[in-house]
Amino acid sequence: MKKNALVIALLVVLSIISGYLMSNASLVGKAGMSLFYQEYNFLKVWWQGALAVFAVLILLFILLYFLQQKVSFSKIKTICILFSLAGLLGLYLTYYDFRHTLSHRFLGERFHLGAYLFWIGWIAVSIYYFSVQQRDHYTIHVNSVE
């Protein structure tokens, strides 16, 4: 339980940093959000962006927790790998989009870094559950042999 609390605390910090960075979009980026992409106006307020990032990451954390309880070791291992690959794909597509879509390029590097941190958090949660599964399975297996 302490390890879960530590991971959740790290997710809070990561979300705050991500929300802060995304709220520091360039002037042109903020104007674009106000005029054309109004559904993203919440990203201009650091705590609203941080709350959105944290909500998604904690939902992923809870989903993997319940899956860990319900499915076999080999299935959760596969699920964690798939979620990690989805996070890597999301990170790549976000990078690609920020480099090749002019309106998104105008958001600025700080905004981009905040979005990348979201995907890094996604990948970190997936790796955490993969490593917890590995460690728990190994411990159970070794203890049952003795």
ChimeraX commands (.cxc) that place a marker at each C-alpha (Angstrom):
marker #1 position 0.00,0.00,0.00 radius 0.5
marker #1 position 2.88,2.39,0.73 radius 0.5
marker #1 position 4.23,1.83,-2.77 radius 0.5
marker #1 position 0.86,2.71,-4.28 radius 0.5
marker #1 position 0.76,5.90,-2.19 radius 0.5
marker #1 position 4.24,6.82,-3.39 radius 0.5
marker #1 position 3.27,6.25,-7.04 radius 0.5
marker #1 position 0.09,8.28,-6.59 radius 0.5
marker #1 position 2.11,11.10,-5.00 radius 0.5
marker #1 position 4.48,11.03,-7.97 radius 0.5
marker #1 position 1.47,11.16,-10.32 radius 0.5
marker #1 position 0.21,14.23,-8.45 radius 0.5
marker #1 position 3.57,15.97,-8.86 radius 0.5
marker #1 position 3.80,14.97,-12.52 radius 0.5
marker #1 position 0.25,16.21,-13.13 radius 0.5
marker #1 position 0.96,19.55,-11.46 radius 0.5
marker #1 position 4.09,20.06,-13.56 radius 0.5
marker #1 position 2.25,19.00,-16.72 radius 0.5
marker #1 position -0.71,21.28,-15.97 radius 0.5
marker #1 position 1.60,24.19,-15.23 radius 0.5
marker #1 position 3.57,23.71,-18.44 radius 0.5
marker #1 position 0.44,23.40,-20.56 radius 0.5
marker #1 position -0.95,26.58,-19.01 radius 0.5
marker #1 position 2.16,28.37,-20.27 radius 0.5
marker #1 position 1.25,28.08,-23.92 radius 0.5
marker #1 position 2.56,30.85,-26.14 radius 0.5
marker #1 position 0.50,34.00,-26.64 radius 0.5
marker #1 position -0.47,32.83,-30.13 radius 0.5
marker #1 position -1.40,29.41,-28.71 radius 0.5
marker #1 position -3.58,30.94,-26.00 radius 0.5
marker #1 position -5.27,33.18,-28.56 radius 0.5
marker #1 position -5.92,30.15,-30.76 radius 0.5
marker #1 position -7.48,28.30,-27.82 radius 0.5
marker #1 position -9.68,31.30,-27.04 radius 0.5
marker #1 position -10.81,31.86,-30.62 radius 0.5
marker #1 position -10.81,28.50,-32.38 radius 0.5
marker #1 position -10.35,25.67,-29.89 radius 0.5
marker #1 position -12.51,26.81,-26.99 radius 0.5
marker #1 position -12.98,23.25,-25.72 radius 0.5
marker #1 position -9.31,23.41,-24.62 radius 0.5
marker #1 position -9.61,26.66,-22.65 radius 0.5
marker #1 position -9.34,24.69,-19.40 radius 0.5
marker #1 position -5.67,24.05,-20.26 radius 0.5
marker #1 position -4.95,27.76,-19.83 radius 0.5
marker #1 position -5.58,27.40,-16.07 radius 0.5
marker #1 position -2.78,25.33,-14.52 radius 0.5
marker #1 position -4.84,23.54,-11.87 radius 0.5
marker #1 position -7.59,22.57,-14.33 radius 0.5
marker #1 position -5.04,21.08,-16.72 radius 0.5
marker #1 position -3.31,19.33,-13.82 radius 0.5
marker #1 position -6.63,17.94,-12.62 radius 0.5
marker #1 position -7.45,16.63,-16.11 radius 0.5
marker #1 position -4.05,14.94,-16.43 radius 0.5
marker #1 position -4.30,13.49,-12.93 radius 0.5
marker #1 position -7.84,12.22,-13.54 radius 0.5
marker #1 position -6.78,10.28,-16.64 radius 0.5
marker #1 position -3.64,8.88,-15.00 radius 0.5
marker #1 position -5.47,7.83,-11.83 radius 0.5
marker #1 position -8.19,6.16,-13.92 radius 0.5
marker #1 position -5.47,4.19,-15.70 radius 0.5
marker #1 position -3.90,3.36,-12.32 radius 0.5
marker #1 position -7.23,2.11,-10.93 radius 0.5
marker #1 position -8.04,0.16,-14.11 radius 0.5
marker #1 position -4.71,-1.65,-13.98 radius 0.5
marker #1 position -5.15,-2.27,-10.25 radius 0.5
marker #1 position -8.49,-4.00,-10.80 radius 0.5
marker #1 position -7.19,-5.92,-13.81 radius 0.5
marker #1 position -4.25,-7.07,-11.70 radius 0.5
marker #1 position -6.71,-8.49,-9.17 radius 0.5
marker #1 position -8.93,-10.22,-11.74 radius 0.5
marker #1 position -6.73,-11.68,-14.47 radius 0.5
marker #1 position -3.84,-14.12,-14.56 radius 0.5
marker #1 position -0.18,-13.18,-14.39 radius 0.5
marker #1 position 0.48,-13.73,-18.09 radius 0.5
marker #1 position -2.57,-11.69,-19.13 radius 0.5
marker #1 position -1.78,-8.71,-16.89 radius 0.5
marker #1 position 1.80,-8.80,-18.16 radius 0.5
marker #1 position 0.49,-8.63,-21.73 radius 0.5
marker #1 position -1.98,-5.88,-20.82 radius 0.5
marker #1 position 0.77,-3.80,-19.20 radius 0.5
marker #1 position 2.96,-4.20,-22.27 radius 0.5
marker #1 position 0.07,-3.16,-24.52 radius 0.5
marker #1 position -0.66,-0.11,-22.35 radius 0.5
marker #1 position 3.03,0.82,-22.44 radius 0.5
marker #1 position 3.08,0.49,-26.22 radius 0.5
marker #1 position -0.09,2.59,-26.42 radius 0.5
marker #1 position 1.66,5.24,-24.32 radius 0.5
marker #1 position 4.72,5.16,-26.56 radius 0.5
marker #1 position 2.48,5.45,-29.62 radius 0.5
marker #1 position 0.62,8.36,-28.01 radius 0.5
marker #1 position 3.93,10.05,-27.21 radius 0.5
marker #1 position 5.15,9.60,-30.78 radius 0.5
marker #1 position 1.88,10.79,-32.34 radius 0.5
marker #1 position 1.81,13.82,-30.04 radius 0.5
marker #1 position 5.38,14.67,-31.04 radius 0.5
marker #1 position 4.56,14.15,-34.72 radius 0.5
marker #1 position 1.44,16.30,-34.44 radius 0.5
marker #1 position 3.29,19.12,-32.67 radius 0.5
marker #1 position 5.94,19.12,-35.40 radius 0.5
marker #1 position 3.66,18.84,-38.43 radius 0.5
marker #1 position 0.48,20.74,-37.52 radius 0.5
marker #1 position 1.05,24.47,-37.73 radius 0.5
marker #1 position -1.62,25.48,-35.21 radius 0.5
marker #1 position -0.22,23.02,-32.67 radius 0.5
marker #1 position 3.33,24.14,-33.31 radius 0.5
marker #1 position 2.27,27.64,-32.24 radius 0.5
marker #1 position 1.41,26.39,-28.75 radius 0.5
marker #1 position 5.07,26.56,-27.76 radius 0.5
marker #1 position 7.63,24.20,-26.32 radius 0.5
marker #1 position 6.42,24.44,-22.72 radius 0.5
marker #1 position 2.96,23.31,-23.74 radius 0.5
marker #1 position 4.50,20.48,-25.75 radius 0.5
marker #1 position 6.60,19.37,-22.77 radius 0.5
marker #1 position 3.47,19.29,-20.59 radius 0.5
marker #1 position 1.73,17.03,-23.11 radius 0.5
marker #1 position 4.79,14.77,-23.30 radius 0.5
marker #1 position 4.80,14.48,-19.51 radius 0.5
marker #1 position 1.24,13.15,-19.65 radius 0.5
marker #1 position 2.37,10.28,-21.89 radius 0.5
marker #1 position 5.44,9.68,-19.75 radius 0.5
marker #1 position 3.11,9.34,-16.75 radius 0.5
marker #1 position 0.95,6.89,-18.72 radius 0.5
marker #1 position 3.99,4.78,-19.55 radius 0.5
marker #1 position 5.25,4.98,-15.95 radius 0.5
marker #1 position 1.94,3.64,-14.57 radius 0.5
marker #1 position 2.04,0.75,-17.04 radius 0.5
marker #1 position 5.65,-0.08,-16.19 radius 0.5
marker #1 position 4.87,0.16,-12.46 radius 0.5
marker #1 position 2.14,-2.47,-12.71 radius 0.5
marker #1 position 4.32,-4.63,-14.92 radius 0.5
marker #1 position 7.11,-4.52,-12.34 radius 0.5
marker #1 position 4.72,-5.10,-9.43 radius 0.5
marker #1 position 3.33,-8.15,-11.23 radius 0.5
marker #1 position 6.81,-9.46,-11.93 radius 0.5
marker #1 position 7.96,-8.97,-8.32 radius 0.5
marker #1 position 4.77,-10.40,-6.79 radius 0.5
marker #1 position 4.77,-13.41,-9.12 radius 0.5
marker #1 position 8.43,-14.11,-8.41 radius 0.5
marker #1 position 7.90,-13.80,-4.64 radius 0.5
marker #1 position 4.86,-16.09,-4.68 radius 0.5
marker #1 position 6.63,-18.60,-6.92 radius 0.5
marker #1 position 9.77,-18.71,-4.76 radius 0.5
marker #1 position 7.77,-18.97,-1.53 radius 0.5
marker #1 position 5.62,-21.80,-2.89 radius 0.5
marker #1 position 8.71,-23.79,-3.89 radius 0.5
marker #1 position 10.24,-23.62,-0.41 radius 0.5
marker link #1:1,2 radius 0.2
marker link #1:2,3 radius 0.2
marker link #1:3,4 radius 0.2
marker link #1:4,5 radius 0.2
marker link #1:5,6 radius 0.2
marker link #1:6,7 radius 0.2
marker link #1:7,8 radius 0.2
marker link #1:8,9 radius 0.2
marker link #1:9,10 radius 0.2
marker link #1:10,11 radius 0.2
marker link #1:11,12 radius 0.2
marker link #1:12,13 radius 0.2
marker link #1:13,14 radius 0.2
marker link #1:14,15 radius 0.2
marker link #1:15,16 radius 0.2
marker link #1:16,17 radius 0.2
marker link #1:17,18 radius 0.2
marker link #1:18,19 radius 0.2
marker link #1:19,20 radius 0.2
marker link #1:20,21 radius 0.2
marker link #1:21,22 radius 0.2
marker link #1:22,23 radius 0.2
marker link #1:23,24 radius 0.2
marker link #1:24,25 radius 0.2
marker link #1:25,26 radius 0.2
marker link #1:26,27 radius 0.2
marker link #1:27,28 radius 0.2
marker link #1:28,29 radius 0.2
marker link #1:29,30 radius 0.2
marker link #1:30,31 radius 0.2
marker link #1:31,32 radius 0.2
marker link #1:32,33 radius 0.2
marker link #1:33,34 radius 0.2
marker link #1:34,35 radius 0.2
marker link #1:35,36 radius 0.2
marker link #1:36,37 radius 0.2
marker link #1:37,38 radius 0.2
marker link #1:38,39 radius 0.2
marker link #1:39,40 radius 0.2
marker link #1:40,41 radius 0.2
marker link #1:41,42 radius 0.2
marker link #1:42,43 radius 0.2
marker link #1:43,44 radius 0.2
marker link #1:44,45 radius 0.2
marker link #1:45,46 radius 0.2
marker link #1:46,47 radius 0.2
marker link #1:47,48 radius 0.2
marker link #1:48,49 radius 0.2
marker link #1:49,50 radius 0.2
marker link #1:50,51 radius 0.2
marker link #1:51,52 radius 0.2
marker link #1:52,53 radius 0.2
marker link #1:53,54 radius 0.2
marker link #1:54,55 radius 0.2
marker link #1:55,56 radius 0.2
marker link #1:56,57 radius 0.2
marker link #1:57,58 radius 0.2
marker link #1:58,59 radius 0.2
marker link #1:59,60 radius 0.2
marker link #1:60,61 radius 0.2
marker link #1:61,62 radius 0.2
marker link #1:62,63 radius 0.2
marker link #1:63,64 radius 0.2
marker link #1:64,65 radius 0.2
marker link #1:65,66 radius 0.2
marker link #1:66,67 radius 0.2
marker link #1:67,68 radius 0.2
marker link #1:68,69 radius 0.2
marker link #1:69,70 radius 0.2
marker link #1:70,71 radius 0.2
marker link #1:71,72 radius 0.2
marker link #1:72,73 radius 0.2
marker link #1:73,74 radius 0.2
marker link #1:74,75 radius 0.2
marker link #1:75,76 radius 0.2
marker link #1:76,77 radius 0.2
marker link #1:77,78 radius 0.2
marker link #1:78,79 radius 0.2
marker link #1:79,80 radius 0.2
marker link #1:80,81 radius 0.2
marker link #1:81,82 radius 0.2
marker link #1:82,83 radius 0.2
marker link #1:83,84 radius 0.2
marker link #1:84,85 radius 0.2
marker link #1:85,86 radius 0.2
marker link #1:86,87 radius 0.2
marker link #1:87,88 radius 0.2
marker link #1:88,89 radius 0.2
marker link #1:89,90 radius 0.2
marker link #1:90,91 radius 0.2
marker link #1:91,92 radius 0.2
marker link #1:92,93 radius 0.2
marker link #1:93,94 radius 0.2
marker link #1:94,95 radius 0.2
marker link #1:95,96 radius 0.2
marker link #1:96,97 radius 0.2
marker link #1:97,98 radius 0.2
marker link #1:98,99 radius 0.2
marker link #1:99,100 radius 0.2
marker link #1:100,101 radius 0.2
marker link #1:101,102 radius 0.2
marker link #1:102,103 radius 0.2
marker link #1:103,104 radius 0.2
marker link #1:104,105 radius 0.2
marker link #1:105,106 radius 0.2
marker link #1:106,107 radius 0.2
marker link #1:107,108 radius 0.2
marker link #1:108,109 radius 0.2
marker link #1:109,110 radius 0.2
marker link #1:110,111 radius 0.2
marker link #1:111,112 radius 0.2
marker link #1:112,113 radius 0.2
marker link #1:113,114 radius 0.2
marker link #1:114,115 radius 0.2
marker link #1:115,116 radius 0.2
marker link #1:116,117 radius 0.2
marker link #1:117,118 radius 0.2
marker link #1:118,119 radius 0.2
marker link #1:119,120 radius 0.2
marker link #1:120,121 radius 0.2
marker link #1:121,122 radius 0.2
marker link #1:122,123 radius 0.2
marker link #1:123,124 radius 0.2
marker link #1:124,125 radius 0.2
marker link #1:125,126 radius 0.2
marker link #1:126,127 radius 0.2
marker link #1:127,128 radius 0.2
marker link #1:128,129 radius 0.2
marker link #1:129,130 radius 0.2
marker link #1:130,131 radius 0.2
marker link #1:131,132 radius 0.2
marker link #1:132,133 radius 0.2
marker link #1:133,134 radius 0.2
marker link #1:134,135 radius 0.2
marker link #1:135,136 radius 0.2
marker link #1:136,137 radius 0.2
marker link #1:137,138 radius 0.2
marker link #1:138,139 radius 0.2
marker link #1:139,140 radius 0.2
marker link #1:140,141 radius 0.2
marker link #1:141,142 radius 0.2
marker link #1:142,143 radius 0.2
marker link #1:143,144 radius 0.2
marker link #1:144,145 radius 0.2
marker link #1:145,146 radius 0.2
view
